[in-house]
Amino acid sequence: MATATRTIEVHIKRQATPDAPARTEKFSIPYRPNMNITSLLGEIAAEPVTASGQQTTAIAYDANCLEEICGSCAMLINGKARMACSALVDKLEQPITLAPLSKFPVVRDLAVDRSVLFQNLKAVKAWVPIDGTYDLGPAPRQFPQIQESRYPLSNCISCTICMEVCPQFNDSTNFVGAATIAQVKLFNMDPAGAVLKEERLRALAGDGGVQECGMAQNCVAACPKQLPLIEAISDVSRDVVIQQVKDFFSL
């Protein structure tokens, strides 16, 4: 007697262009142990046929490192913002539903435009200023305690999951989100980066700045790299207020 082949049922929200209507396609994929969502999408790309036998196209999605370092493959998996490369099929309830992040413009299928994060990082000058016009010499010394505090913040992979799950990140508030605020703390603690500290704090005192945070703490629960986001937001909020007081008395 033939044994039925075990399959994985997947429902994927698709959209051919940013202006096209969304639709859902269902797929039935042969099961293999230790599959993740990325490999599941690879199976569909190899044979793009729906569960009803209709020929379709491969699913468009962002991916690069495949080991939770680049932050590219964030999407909604069973309604939860997660990384596709680290979401294991064996641990997911079926049918597995895949959809693009809901707070970013859809490019196609599961791929979205997350350039707002990089615009926010540019607005707060999240970099160490090095213009190449002078001899930098050896890097400034850092106390081990400062290095210890900065290292977790440097692990941000720009996945934007913290922004997706944040109730304050929306078109009404223009809130920059936890990732940008955490990077402000990271670069303000850097001996060379601190030269732009006041400019970063002033940027976060304006529209969409740190005052928009409602401390829902969704970002902490969702962050795939477990960054100390609430601690960073609290510290930067204090620094922003101090900077505002300094600016007031220097008028």
C-alpha positions as CSV (number, residue, x, y, z in Angstrom):
1,M,0.0,0.0,0.0
2,A,1.5,3.4,-1.0
3,T,2.3,5.8,1.8
4,A,0.9,9.4,1.3
5,T,3.7,12.0,0.9
6,R,3.7,14.5,3.7
7,T,3.3,18.1,2.4
8,I,3.5,21.6,3.7
9,E,0.6,23.9,3.0
10,V,1.6,27.5,2.3
11,H,-0.7,30.5,1.6
12,I,1.2,33.5,0.2
13,K,-0.1,37.1,-0.3
14,R,1.1,38.3,-3.7
15,Q,1.1,41.6,-5.5
16,A,2.6,42.0,-8.9
17,T,3.3,45.7,-8.7
18,P,2.8,48.4,-6.0
19,D,-0.5,49.4,-7.6
20,A,-1.8,45.9,-8.4
21,P,-4.5,44.3,-6.3
22,A,-3.3,41.8,-3.8
23,R,-4.2,38.1,-4.1
24,T,-3.4,34.9,-2.2
25,E,-1.9,31.9,-3.8
26,K,-1.8,28.5,-2.1
27,F,1.0,26.0,-2.5
28,S,1.5,22.4,-1.4
29,I,5.2,21.6,-1.0
30,P,6.8,18.2,-0.3
31,Y,8.0,18.0,3.2
32,R,11.7,17.8,4.1
33,P,13.0,18.0,7.6
34,N,14.9,21.1,8.8
35,M,13.4,23.4,6.2
36,N,13.2,27.1,6.8
37,I,10.9,29.6,5.0
38,T,13.7,30.6,2.7
39,S,14.2,27.0,1.5
40,L,10.4,26.7,1.2
41,L,10.3,29.7,-1.2
42,G,13.2,28.1,-3.1
43,E,11.1,25.0,-3.6
44,I,8.3,27.2,-5.1
45,A,10.9,28.9,-7.3
46,A,12.1,25.6,-8.7
47,E,8.5,24.5,-9.5
48,P,6.1,27.4,-9.4
49,V,2.8,25.6,-9.5
50,T,-0.1,26.3,-7.1
51,A,-1.8,23.6,-5.1
52,S,-4.6,23.6,-7.7
53,G,-2.1,22.8,-10.4
54,Q,-2.0,26.3,-12.0
55,Q,1.4,27.5,-13.4
56,T,2.5,30.7,-11.7
57,T,5.8,32.7,-11.1
58,A,8.4,32.5,-8.4
59,I,7.8,34.5,-5.3
60,A,9.7,37.8,-5.1
61,Y,11.3,38.4,-1.7
62,D,14.4,40.0,-0.3
63,A,17.3,37.8,0.9
64,N,21.0,37.8,1.1
65,C,23.0,36.2,3.9
66,L,20.5,33.4,4.8
67,E,21.9,33.3,8.4
68,E,20.1,36.2,10.2
69,I,22.9,38.8,9.6
70,C,21.8,41.0,6.7
71,G,18.2,41.6,7.9
72,S,16.8,41.4,4.3
73,C,14.3,38.6,4.6
74,A,11.9,40.1,7.2
75,M,8.3,39.3,6.5
76,L,5.0,38.4,8.2
77,I,5.0,34.6,8.9
78,N,1.8,33.4,10.4
79,G,1.0,37.0,11.1
80,K,4.2,37.6,13.0
81,A,7.1,39.7,11.9
82,R,10.1,37.4,11.6
83,M,13.2,36.5,9.6
84,A,12.5,33.9,6.9
85,C,16.0,32.4,7.2
86,S,15.6,31.6,10.9
87,A,11.9,30.6,10.9
88,L,11.8,26.8,10.9
89,V,8.9,25.0,9.2
90,D,8.8,22.3,11.8
91,K,7.9,24.9,14.4
92,L,5.2,26.6,12.5
93,E,1.5,25.9,12.5
94,Q,0.0,25.0,9.1
95,P,-1.2,26.3,6.8
96,I,1.8,28.7,6.9
97,T,0.8,32.2,5.8
98,L,3.3,34.5,4.3
99,A,2.7,38.2,3.7
100,P,4.9,41.4,3.3
101,L,5.6,43.7,6.2
102,S,2.5,45.8,6.5
103,K,4.0,49.2,7.3
104,F,6.2,49.6,4.2
105,P,5.3,50.1,0.5
106,V,5.1,46.8,-1.4
107,V,7.5,46.5,-4.3
108,R,6.3,43.0,-5.4
109,D,5.0,40.0,-3.5
110,L,6.9,39.8,-0.2
111,A,9.5,42.5,-1.1
112,V,8.9,45.9,0.4
113,D,10.6,49.3,0.3
114,R,12.3,49.9,3.7
115,S,14.3,53.0,2.6
116,V,12.5,55.0,5.3
117,L,14.9,53.5,7.8
118,F,17.9,54.7,5.9
119,Q,16.4,58.1,5.5
120,N,16.0,58.2,9.3
121,L,19.6,57.1,9.8
122,K,20.8,59.9,7.5
123,A,18.6,62.4,9.3
124,V,20.4,61.6,12.7
125,K,23.8,61.3,11.0
126,A,24.3,57.7,12.2
127,W,27.9,57.5,11.2
128,V,31.4,58.4,12.4
129,P,32.5,61.5,10.5
130,I,35.8,60.8,8.6
131,D,36.4,63.1,5.6
132,G,39.9,62.0,4.8
133,T,41.4,65.5,4.9
134,Y,43.6,64.8,7.9
135,D,45.7,62.1,9.5
136,L,43.4,60.2,11.8
137,G,46.2,58.5,13.7
138,P,45.4,55.7,16.2
139,A,41.7,55.4,17.1
140,P,40.6,56.9,20.5
141,R,40.9,54.6,23.4
142,Q,37.6,53.3,24.9
143,F,37.0,52.0,28.3
144,P,36.0,48.3,28.4
145,Q,32.7,49.2,30.1
146,I,31.9,51.5,27.1
147,Q,32.8,48.8,24.6
148,E,30.5,46.4,26.5
149,S,27.6,48.8,26.3
150,R,28.1,49.6,22.6
151,Y,28.6,46.1,21.3
152,P,25.0,44.9,21.6
153,L,23.8,48.1,19.7
154,S,26.2,47.4,16.9
155,N,24.4,44.1,16.2
156,C,21.4,45.8,14.6
157,I,20.8,44.2,11.2
158,S,18.4,46.9,9.9
159,C,15.6,44.4,9.5
160,T,12.9,47.0,10.5
161,I,11.0,44.4,12.5
162,C,11.0,46.8,15.5
163,M,9.3,49.4,13.3
164,E,6.8,46.9,11.9
165,V,5.6,45.9,15.4
166,C,5.7,49.5,16.9
167,P,2.2,51.1,17.3
168,Q,3.8,54.5,17.1
169,F,5.4,53.9,13.8
170,N,2.8,55.1,11.3
171,D,2.0,57.9,8.8
172,S,0.4,60.0,11.5
173,T,3.4,60.3,13.8
174,N,6.4,59.9,11.5
175,F,8.2,58.2,14.4
176,V,11.7,57.2,13.5
177,G,11.5,53.9,15.3
178,A,13.7,52.1,17.9
179,A,16.5,51.1,15.4
180,T,17.3,54.7,14.6
181,I,17.3,55.8,18.3
182,A,19.5,52.9,19.2
183,Q,22.0,53.9,16.6
184,V,22.1,57.4,18.0
185,K,23.1,56.0,21.3
186,L,25.7,53.8,19.6
187,F,27.4,56.6,17.8
188,N,27.1,59.2,20.6
189,M,29.1,56.8,22.8
190,D,31.8,56.5,20.2
191,P,34.8,58.9,21.0
192,A,35.0,60.0,17.4
193,G,31.3,59.9,16.6
194,A,30.5,62.0,19.6
195,V,31.5,65.1,17.7
196,L,28.0,65.0,16.1
197,K,26.2,64.2,19.4
198,E,24.4,67.5,19.7
199,E,23.1,67.4,16.1
200,R,21.8,63.9,16.5
201,L,20.0,64.8,19.7
202,R,18.4,67.9,18.1
203,A,17.2,65.8,15.2
204,L,15.5,63.5,17.7
205,A,13.8,66.4,19.5
206,G,11.9,67.3,16.3
207,D,8.9,65.8,14.6
208,G,8.8,62.0,14.8
209,G,11.6,62.0,17.4
210,V,12.1,60.1,20.6
211,Q,9.2,61.8,22.3
212,E,6.8,59.9,20.1
213,C,7.8,56.5,21.7
214,G,4.9,55.2,23.8
215,M,7.2,52.5,25.5
216,A,4.9,49.7,24.3
217,Q,8.1,47.5,24.2
218,N,6.9,45.5,21.2
219,C,10.3,46.1,19.7
220,V,12.1,44.4,22.5
221,A,10.0,41.3,22.2
222,A,10.3,41.1,18.4
223,C,14.0,42.1,17.9
224,P,15.8,39.0,16.4
225,K,19.1,40.2,17.8
226,Q,17.8,41.0,21.3
227,L,19.1,44.6,21.3
228,P,18.6,46.6,24.5
229,L,16.2,48.9,22.8
230,I,14.2,50.2,25.8
231,E,17.4,51.1,27.6
232,A,18.7,52.9,24.5
233,I,15.4,54.8,24.1
234,S,15.4,55.8,27.8
235,D,19.0,57.0,27.7
236,V,18.5,59.0,24.5
237,S,15.3,60.5,25.8
238,R,17.2,61.8,28.8
239,D,20.0,63.2,26.6
240,V,17.5,64.9,24.3
241,V,15.9,66.7,27.3
242,I,19.3,67.8,28.6
243,Q,20.3,69.1,25.2
244,Q,17.0,71.0,24.9
245,V,17.7,72.7,28.3
246,K,21.3,73.6,27.2
247,D,20.0,75.0,24.0
248,F,17.3,77.1,25.8
249,F,19.8,78.7,28.1
250,S,22.3,79.3,25.4
251,L,19.9,81.5,23.4
